[in-house]
């Protein structure tokens, strides 16, 4: 089969997969929701690790406090025994011994108060981290709820796409009546889509074929165009909006569809070409 002329092989960019309105918002919401859920889970794991470390520090502090209390009781007992011995060996008065004992006691009390303060601070930190974990878990639950709703909305949009019988096949084709529905349809991933706008009398490359608008009847919402594929001209006269115009093209013939979903004026129409994923694609312009 001969290759089409060079000027007929111009590239037609595939659909911009960035949704513009409702369908775009749904897809963006899915992506944001997934990222937020993953971030929340990572944050939960980090906070749980901090809680474990804080609890370990608190347990160690409590053990140290118990040891100090035991040491204090032992010191008091020894002090009482030593008091008499000191008095005898040093010739100190009872008042002097009491003063020395009081100094020791005050120092031990200061150490105990310091330890108690550190324990309270640790407990406050653990409580703060626990509250943060609770808040993050709540946020993650909200993200999951939003994600479920977004997926449900997308499924609803898919069911609203119209199914119409083509002019060649005996099966119904799911069509898009506007750009937003076409974006949703494209996300199914089973076909290629090429949007176009045709001006009366101009032959325009679309994908691997060419289209030429011959006539527009704005009152009847109908049009006539010619499809140029495989060195053949296939006329499609007096067709209506949202009607799949079908033809076979390619070395291994595959079913192509042209859908016109807007008559912009008496000289202009808009729509899209749908081809199988296995069909040839336009050459990339270097």
C-alpha positions in Angstrom: 0.0 0.0 0.0 1.4 3.4 -0.9 2.3 5.9 1.9 0.1 9.0 2.1 1.7 12.3 0.8 4.0 14.0 3.3 1.6 16.9 3.9 -1.1 14.4 4.9 1.1 12.7 7.6 1.2 15.6 10.0 0.9 14.7 13.6 -2.3 15.2 15.5 -1.6 15.4 19.2 -3.5 13.0 21.3 -5.9 14.2 23.9 -4.5 16.3 26.7 -5.1 13.9 29.5 -5.4 16.7 32.0 -9.2 17.0 32.8 -10.6 20.5 32.6 -13.6 20.4 34.7 -15.6 17.7 36.6 -13.8 14.6 35.4 -10.4 16.4 35.8 -11.3 17.3 39.4 -12.2 13.7 40.1 -8.9 12.4 38.8 -6.9 15.1 40.6 -8.8 14.3 43.8 -7.9 10.6 43.5 -4.2 11.4 43.1 -4.3 14.0 46.0 -6.3 11.6 48.2 -3.8 8.7 47.6 -0.8 10.9 48.4 -2.5 12.3 51.5 -3.3 8.7 52.7 0.3 7.5 52.2 1.7 10.6 53.9 -0.7 10.1 56.9 0.3 6.5 57.3 4.0 7.3 57.3 3.4 10.1 59.8 1.5 7.6 62.1 4.4 5.2 62.0 6.8 7.9 62.9 4.7 9.2 65.8 4.1 5.6 67.1 7.9 5.1 67.2 8.3 8.4 69.2 5.7 7.2 71.7 7.5 3.9 72.2 10.8 5.8 72.9 9.1 8.2 75.3 7.4 5.4 77.2 10.8 3.6 77.5 12.3 6.8 79.0 9.4 7.2 81.4 9.8 3.6 82.6 13.6 4.1 83.2 12.9 7.4 85.1 10.4 5.6 87.4 12.9 2.9 88.1 15.5 5.5 89.0 13.1 7.2 91.3 12.4 3.9 93.1 16.1 3.3 93.5 16.6 6.8 94.9 13.8 6.3 97.4 15.4 3.0 98.6 18.9 4.7 98.8 17.4 7.5 100.8 15.9 5.1 103.4 19.2 3.3 103.6 21.1 6.6 104.0 18.8 7.7 106.8 19.4 4.5 108.7 23.1 4.8 108.3 23.0 8.4 109.3 21.3 7.6 112.5 24.0 5.0 113.4 26.8 7.3 112.3 25.5 10.1 114.3 26.5 8.6 117.6 29.8 7.4 116.3 30.7 10.8 114.9 29.8 12.4 118.1 32.1 10.2 120.0 35.0 10.2 117.5 34.9 13.9 116.5 33.7 15.4 119.7 30.9 17.2 117.7 27.8 18.5 119.4 24.4 17.1 118.6 23.5 20.5 117.0 26.5 20.2 114.6 25.6 16.7 113.7 22.0 17.7 113.0 23.2 20.5 110.7 25.3 18.1 108.7 22.5 15.6 108.5 20.1 18.3 107.4 22.4 19.3 104.6 22.5 15.8 103.3 18.7 15.5 103.4 18.2 18.8 101.6 20.5 17.7 98.8 18.7 14.4 98.4 15.3 16.2 98.4 16.6 18.5 95.6 17.6 15.5 93.6 14.2 13.8 94.1 12.4 17.0 93.0 14.5 17.3 89.9 13.7 13.7 89.0 10.0 14.2 89.6 10.0 17.3 87.3 11.7 15.3 84.6 9.1 12.6 84.9 6.3 15.1 84.6 7.9 16.6 81.5 8.3 13.2 79.9 4.6 12.3 80.6 3.5 15.6 79.0 5.6 14.8 75.9 4.0 11.3 75.7 0.5 12.8 76.0 1.2 15.4 73.3 2.5 12.8 70.9 -0.5 10.5 71.6 -2.8 13.4 70.7 -1.0 14.0 67.5 -1.3 10.4 66.5 -5.0 10.5 67.3 -5.4 13.6 65.1 -3.5 12.0 62.2 -5.5 8.8 62.4 -8.7 10.9 62.2 -7.3 12.8 59.1 -6.4 9.5 57.4 -9.9 8.2 58.0 -11.3 11.4 56.4 -9.0 11.0 53.4 -10.2 7.4 52.9 -13.8 8.6 53.0 -13.1 11.3 50.4 -11.2 8.8 48.2 -14.2 6.4 48.3 -16.6 9.2 47.3 -14.3 10.3 44.5 -14.1 6.8 43.1 -17.9 6.5 43.3 -18.4 9.8 41.5 -16.0 8.7 38.7 -17.9 5.4 38.3 -21.2 7.4 38.1 -19.7 9.6 35.3 -18.6 6.5 33.3 -22.2 5.2 33.4 -23.5 8.5 32.0 -21.6 8.1 28.8 -24.0 7.5 25.9 -24.0 4.3 23.9 -25.0 4.6 20.2 -25.1 2.1 17.4 -22.5 2.8 14.6 -23.3 3.1 10.9 -21.4 -0.1 10.0 -21.2 -2.5 13.0 -24.1 -4.2 14.7 -22.8 -3.3 18.1 -23.2 -0.1 20.2 -20.3 2.3 20.6 -19.8 4.4 23.7 -19.4 8.0 22.6 -18.4 11.3 24.2 -20.7 14.3 23.7 -18.1 16.9 24.8 -14.4 17.3 25.7 -14.9 16.3 29.4 -16.7 13.1 28.6 -14.0 12.3 26.0 -11.3 12.7 28.7 -13.3 10.3 30.9 -13.6 7.9 28.0 -9.9 8.1 27.2 -9.0 7.0 30.7 -10.5 3.6 30.0 -7.3 3.1 28.0 -8.7 0.7 25.3 -8.6 3.2 22.4 -6.7 6.2 21.0 -8.6 9.5 20.6 -7.8 12.5 18.4 -9.9 15.7 18.7 -10.4 17.9 15.7 -12.1 21.0 14.4 -13.0 21.1 10.6 -13.6 24.1 8.4 -15.7 23.7 5.3 -13.6 23.1 2.2 -10.3 22.3 4.0 -8.9 18.8 4.1 -7.3 18.2 7.5 -5.1 15.3 8.8 -6.5 13.6 11.9 -4.5 10.7 13.3 -3.4 8.6 10.4 -6.3 9.7 8.1 -7.7 13.0 6.7 -11.1 14.6 6.9 -12.8 17.2 4.8 -16.0 19.0 5.7 -18.3 19.4 2.6 -21.6 20.8 4.0 -23.3 21.9 7.2 -27.0 22.2 7.9 -27.4 24.1 11.2 -31.2 23.8 11.1 -31.2 20.0 11.0 -27.9 19.6 13.0 -26.5 17.6 10.1 -23.3 17.6 8.0 -21.5 15.9 5.2 -17.8 15.0 5.2 -15.4 12.8 3.4 -13.0 10.4 5.0 -9.6 9.8 3.3 -8.0 6.6 4.4 -5.7 4.1 2.7 -5.8 6.1 -0.6 -9.6 5.9 -0.6 -12.2 8.6 -0.2 -15.2 7.5 1.8 -18.2 10.0 1.8 -20.4 10.3 4.9 -23.4 12.4 3.7 -26.1 13.9 5.9 -25.0 12.6 9.2 -26.2 13.8 12.6 -24.5 14.9 15.8 -23.1 12.2 18.1 -23.5 9.6 15.4 -20.5 7.2 15.1 -19.2 7.2 11.5 -17.3 3.9 11.1 -14.8 2.6 8.6 -12.0 0.1 8.4 -8.4 1.2 7.9 -4.8 -0.1 8.1 -2.8 -3.1 6.8 -4.7 -5.3 9.2 -8.1 -3.5 8.9 -9.3 -2.1 12.2 -12.5 -0.3 13.0 -12.1 3.5 13.1 -14.9 5.8 14.4 -15.4 9.5 13.8 -17.9 11.3 16.1 -19.0 14.9 15.5 -20.4 16.3 18.7 -20.6 20.0 18.0 -21.7 22.2 15.0 -20.0 25.5 15.7 -21.3 27.4 12.7 -22.5 26.9 9.1 -18.8 26.4 8.1 -17.3 24.6 11.2 -17.8 21.4 13.2 -15.8 19.7 16.0 -15.4 16.1 17.2 -12.9 13.3 17.6 -11.5 10.3 15.9 -11.3 7.0 17.8 -8.9 4.2 16.8 -8.0 0.8 18.4 -4.8 0.7 20.5 -3.4 -1.7 17.9 -3.9 0.8 15.1 -0.9 2.8 13.7 -0.2 6.1 15.3 0.9 9.4 13.6 4.6 9.8 13.1 6.4 12.0 15.7 7.5 15.3 14.4 11.2 15.8 15.1 
